Amino acid sequence: MACFPTGVAIVTAHEVGTRPRGLTVSAFCPVSLEPPLVLVCIDKTSNTLPALRESGGFTVNFLAGGREHLAVLYASKAEEKFNDIAWRLPELPEGGPILHEDSAAYAVCVTRQAIEAGDHWVFIGEVRDGAVIQGRLPLVYHRRAFIDLVQDD
């Protein structure tokens, strides 16, 4: 599977009255254009899973190039992942934090379905908001290494 290049995404969720949660995922996929649906796969042992299940939604933050340190941080079990980075809550109450200074794009979703699949849960979300941050290219992961894309002029 390491031969398949993929974008690097951080999925975030936020329950009212609790601290925000997030994790790095490689399992992200667009599902449908009408309605706009995406899916993410979350390990059953993830510290973010309870927040995803309770909040009713999530945000997919597509990391910008040069943010490898965030991909590594959010792949860990560290408790205080949000302390030293800029983030904001979306207008949609179900959505998770938007990492607006470190993302090339983001999608704020409402959970439509959660399916148990082996040692993961598959969350299908309807995209309700999102944006592309102009001038930022995404971070890519390929053969166990991060790659920054270069735009041709």
Backbone torsions as a table, in degrees:
resi	resn	phi	psi	omega
1	MET	NA	-20.7	-178.7
2	ALA	-65.4	-16.3	179.3
3	CYS	-77.4	-13.0	-179.5
4	PHE	-90.8	111.6	179.3
5	PRO	-70.0	144.4	-178.6
6	THR	-143.4	152.2	171.3
7	GLY	-70.4	160.6	180.0
8	VAL	-107.8	121.9	-177.0
9	ALA	-125.1	145.4	171.2
10	ILE	-112.7	121.5	177.1
11	VAL	-95.0	129.6	-178.5
12	THR	-122.1	152.1	176.3
13	ALA	-145.5	157.3	-177.8
14	HIS	-147.8	117.8	173.6
15	GLU	-92.1	141.5	176.4
16	VAL	-60.3	133.0	177.7
17	GLY	84.5	1.7	178.0
18	THR	-126.8	167.9	177.1
19	ARG	-76.4	154.8	178.8
20	PRO	-66.4	155.8	179.1
21	ARG	-128.0	154.7	177.4
22	GLY	-166.4	157.4	177.9
23	LEU	-151.8	152.8	175.1
24	THR	-79.7	133.5	177.6
25	VAL	-127.2	148.6	170.1
26	SER	-109.4	-15.0	-179.1
27	ALA	-94.6	86.1	175.2
28	PHE	-130.4	143.3	179.9
29	CYS	-156.4	135.4	168.3
30	PRO	-69.4	143.4	-176.8
31	VAL	-114.0	-44.7	-172.1
32	SER	-150.4	146.4	173.4
33	LEU	-88.4	-33.3	-177.6
34	GLU	-134.3	101.9	-3.9
35	PRO	-73.3	163.1	179.9
36	PRO	-71.9	110.1	-178.5
37	LEU	-123.8	144.3	174.3
38	VAL	-133.2	163.8	174.4
39	LEU	-132.1	150.4	173.4
40	VAL	-134.2	147.4	178.8
41	CYS	-111.5	128.5	-174.1
42	ILE	-123.2	126.0	178.6
43	ASP	-61.3	141.4	-179.2
44	LYS	-63.3	-20.0	179.6
45	THR	-92.9	3.4	-177.7
46	SER	-66.2	137.2	174.3
47	ASN	-67.3	-17.4	-178.4
48	THR	-86.8	-20.2	-175.6
49	LEU	-54.6	-47.1	179.7
50	PRO	-58.7	-39.5	179.1
51	ALA	-66.6	-39.7	177.5
52	LEU	-62.1	-42.3	-177.7
53	ARG	-69.5	-38.0	-175.1
54	GLU	-83.8	-32.1	-173.3
55	SER	-77.2	-24.9	-179.5
56	GLY	81.6	11.0	178.9
57	GLY	-173.1	-177.1	-177.5
58	PHE	-165.3	166.7	173.8
59	THR	-123.1	135.3	174.0
60	VAL	-102.1	116.2	178.5
61	ASN	-104.0	115.2	179.3
62	PHE	-86.7	109.1	-173.8
63	LEU	-61.5	142.3	175.5
64	ALA	-81.7	157.7	176.7
65	GLY	-54.2	148.4	179.3
66	GLY	83.1	2.8	-178.1
67	ARG	-105.6	32.0	-179.6
68	GLU	-55.9	-37.3	-179.2
69	HIS	-59.8	-34.2	177.8
70	LEU	-72.6	-37.5	177.1
71	ALA	-59.8	-42.9	-179.8
72	VAL	-68.8	-44.3	179.4
73	LEU	-59.1	-48.0	-176.2
74	TYR	-75.3	-13.9	173.2
75	ALA	-80.8	-11.3	-178.5
76	SER	-89.2	175.2	176.2
77	LYS	-95.9	15.5	179.7
78	ALA	-55.9	143.1	-178.4
79	GLU	-82.2	-35.7	-171.2
80	GLU	-105.6	56.5	-176.8
81	LYS	-68.7	-24.2	-173.4
82	PHE	-96.8	-0.4	-173.0
83	ASN	-63.0	-44.3	-170.6
84	ASP	-110.6	21.6	177.5
85	ILE	-129.2	157.5	178.3
86	ALA	-81.8	134.4	175.5
87	TRP	-154.0	161.1	176.4
88	ARG	-145.6	152.5	175.8
89	LEU	-80.3	143.8	177.0
90	PRO	-75.9	168.0	175.7
91	GLU	-66.9	-33.2	178.1
92	LEU	-71.0	117.3	-173.6
93	PRO	-63.0	-25.5	-180.0
94	GLU	-77.1	-19.8	-174.9
95	GLY	-73.0	158.3	177.2
96	GLY	-92.8	175.8	-179.7
97	PRO	-56.8	142.5	174.9
98	ILE	-98.4	125.2	178.8
99	LEU	-91.2	70.4	-167.6
100	HIS	-64.8	-26.1	-179.7
101	GLU	-90.3	-9.2	-173.9
102	ASP	-124.1	7.6	-177.1
103	SER	-113.5	150.2	172.7
104	ALA	-87.7	-23.7	177.9
105	ALA	-167.1	166.3	175.1
106	TYR	-151.5	157.4	177.1
107	ALA	-135.9	124.3	178.9
108	VAL	-99.1	127.1	-170.0
109	CYS	-127.5	151.1	168.9
110	VAL	-104.7	131.9	-178.9
111	THR	-68.7	126.6	177.0
112	ARG	-101.6	-29.4	-178.2
113	GLN	-158.3	144.8	173.0
114	ALA	-128.7	125.6	-173.9
115	ILE	-123.9	126.6	175.6
116	GLU	-74.9	130.1	-177.5
117	ALA	-143.0	95.4	-179.3
118	GLY	63.7	-125.8	-179.1
119	ASP	-93.1	16.2	179.8
120	HIS	-130.5	165.5	165.5
121	TRP	-113.0	137.0	175.4
122	VAL	-102.9	120.1	178.2
123	PHE	-105.4	124.5	174.5
124	ILE	-103.4	122.8	-177.4
125	GLY	-120.0	143.7	173.3
126	GLU	-90.4	123.4	-178.7
127	VAL	-72.9	122.5	-179.2
128	ARG	-111.0	-19.0	-179.2
129	ASP	-157.9	161.7	177.4
130	GLY	170.2	173.1	179.5
131	ALA	-162.5	156.0	169.8
132	VAL	-105.8	130.4	179.7
133	ILE	-89.7	112.2	-176.8
134	GLN	-60.8	140.3	175.9
135	GLY	85.9	0.3	179.2
136	ARG	-115.4	127.7	174.7
137	LEU	-94.8	152.6	-177.4
138	PRO	-77.6	156.2	171.4
139	LEU	-82.7	139.4	-178.6
140	VAL	-121.8	147.4	177.5
141	TYR	-119.0	127.9	-178.1
142	HIS	-152.2	129.8	179.7
143	ARG	51.8	45.4	176.3
144	ARG	64.1	29.7	177.4
145	ALA	-141.5	149.2	175.5
146	PHE	-86.0	142.9	-179.2
147	ILE	-130.5	129.5	172.1
148	ASP	-91.6	128.3	177.1
149	LEU	-76.3	151.9	176.7
150	VAL	-119.5	129.1	-178.9
151	GLN	-89.6	130.5	175.4
152	ASP	-76.5	140.6	178.4
153	ASP	-91.5	NA	NA
